[in-house]
Amino acid sequence: MLEEALRLVSPSDEKQQVHLHSRLALALYWSSDTQRCLAAADSAVAAARKLKAPATLAHGRGDRRQALVLGQEAHSQAEKFQIPLLVADAMMLNSVMT
């Protein structure tokens, strides 16, 4: 759905592009496709830098951090301890919420 939204949103709506790319990166952390996750996150940050809008850049960078650092940490812990990924994701979400 997010990829479809990215195809439909106007290229001139750069702020919306940033938000969609950063949300896509967050969504992709659930997958095993780290490269796509990183590409979406990097696209969000690069577009935000072009806008020179501090709040938008902070949003893109924050989502990038969550998608990559927290997502990978939960998945690596699951592999290390043989915990089902669903449980690891719940643990990660709980740590973000507290």
N, C-alpha and C positions, 0 to 999 in steps of 0.2 A: 504494500500500500504506500509506504514512504517513497519507494523507488518510482512508483507511478506518479506521485505528487511532484517529485523532482522533475519528471519529464514534462509535466503539465504547467508548472509554475514558470512564469516569464524569466528569462535570463537577466533581465534588468531589475528584477525584484531580488536584489542581492541579500537583503536581510532575511527574507524568507528562505533563500537558498541555504544560508548559514544554519538556520534553525532546522531545516529538513535534513541536511547532512549530519548535523550533530545528533539528532534523534535517530537517524539511521545507524550511526556508529553505536549508540546505546543499544539499539535493537539487535545489532549484529554481535554484540558480545555474547549473546546466548548461543550463537553458532560456533562452529569450529573454524570459520573462515576469518582468521586474524588479519589477513591481508586486506580483505574488503572492509573490515572494521577500521583498520588503520587508514585506508584510503579515504573513507567517508569522514573520519575525524580530521584528517589533514586537510581535506577540501573545505571543511567548515572553518577551520582556523585560518587557512589562506584567504578565503573569501572575507572573513571578518577583518583581517588585517588590511585588506584593500579598502574596506569601508571606513577605516579609521574611526570606528565607533567603539569606545572602551567597553560599554555594557555588552555589546554583541560579541566582541572578542572574548570577554570574560565568560559569556555563555558557551561559546564554542570550545574554549580551552577547558572549562569545567566539565562539559560533557565528554570531551576527549579523555580527560583524566579518569572519569568514572568508567567509561567504556573499556579503556585499555588496562589501567592499573587494577581497579577493583574486580573487573570481570576476569582477568587473567589470574589474579590471586585466588579467587574462589575456585576456578577450574583447576589450577595447579594443586590446590589443597585436596580437591576431590580425587585427583589422580593419585596423589601421594598416599592418601589414607583409604582409598577405595570407597569413598563416600559417594552416594549417588549425586549426580550434578544438581538435581532439583534441591536437595538438602543444602548443598554448598551455596547455591544461588540464594536460598532463603537466608542462610547465615550472612551472606554478603549484604543483602537488602536490609537485614536487621542492623548491621553495623553502620550502614549509611543513615538509617532513620534515627539512630541514637547519638 
